[in-house]
Amino acid sequence: MRFVAKTLYGLEKVLSEELVILGAGNVQIANRAVLFEGDKSLLYRANYSLRTALSILMPIADFRIRSKDDLYKSGSKVEWDRFMDTDDTFSIVPVINSTHFGHTGYAGLILKDAIADSFRNKTGRRPSVDTSNPRILINLHISNDLVTISLDSSVVPLFKRGYRQEQSVAPLNEVLAAGIILLSGWKVSATLTDPMCGSGTIPIEAGLIACKIPPGKFRQFFGFQRWENFDEDLFEKIKLECNSQIGISPVKISGSDISEQTLQHAKANVVKAGLSDVITLKISDFKDLRSADDHGYLFLNPPYGQRIQPEEIDMLYSMIGTTLKHNFSGSTAWLITSNKESLKHVGLKPKEKHILFNGALECTLLKYEMYQGTKKREKS
């Protein structure tokens, strides 16, 4: 079967590597997505185990159209009773880039009618639409005249792990946090510190990786569990296999924040994730911290400046650069921000740059290698 794993811009390669490890076939990178092939077992495992996927789609129909009527005709020919019945509720998520449709919602209405009429013609009954909690979620993608209809096997986006009890202002997306960690090349032999941890997303995602805890372990529901062909015994077997790999973290993971209230949010999330013995949290100003060893990793997600005065944000970024240089010699630091102007105040030359998105915000992820002394001294 063919599948499409959707992800955030910039994480496509990381996701493709995850899929290869899971045993996916014919893995191909696309824009904000990775195409792959596999069986029902892989579909279940991908939803349960992938750290950088937002959702997994299963295409069920591809065709070309020359008019709006063609969408109705071809949509009616899909064997919908293979995937749902008249007692199911459904909803359609349209993603449209075509001159055939004036607005996105209209294409979704046409497909809705095609599905309803298909059942009515066969059974005299039709399934109902439920946009808030549908049993079946259908993705309609139209690019020019090419139409792809898919079933969403996740329904609830996979970044909603299930461990977040509390959140700070503008929390980091869980998929993005996991992607940054995997992109960094961090190994569980190195300590990891997040000195501006907010609600704890980066330390928690690192803890899940270190302990080999599947990100789907905390979720109560996946969309494929409502499909007509759902195999409960197979899914339980896969969950047992994945959970059997869970172990004790061999590495020290810590987080800190200057706000006591924010840190309380982080602690609640750490407890929910079952990582209280893995992650150490404390109240601290970043400038007062020192490196735990000479080869540790730091991950910083400082305020971008939407709620802080420009002068204050520039001073913050300057402090970050000074603290990294003087207090974290030998460490590797990764910083993500959408504030390109304030980055100039860090005063350090990055080793790598990556473009990522945090929601609608285009962000830059930078790697800083904090040498012990200057490069010139090291060479001499």
Buried (B, 14 or more C-beta within 10 A) or exposed (E): EBBBBBBBEBBBBBBBBBBEEBEBEEBEEEEBBBBBBBEBBBBBBBBBBBBBBBBBBBBBBEBEBEEBEBBBEBBBEBEBEEBBBBEBBBBBBBEBEBEBBEEBEBBBEBBBBBBBBBBEEEEEEBBEBBEEEBBBBBBBBBEEBEBBBBBBBBBBBBBBBBBBBBBBEBBBBBBBBBBBBBBBEBEBEBBBBBBBBBBBBBBBBBBBBBBBBBBBBBBEEBBBBBBEEBBEEBBEEBBEBBEEEEEEBEBBBBBBBBBEEBBBBBBBBBEBBBBEEBBBBEEBEBBEBEBBEEEBBBBBBBBBBEEBEEEEBBBBBBBBBBBBBEBBBBBBBBBBBBBEEBBEBBEBEBEEEBEBBBEEEEBBBBBBBBBEEEEEEEEE
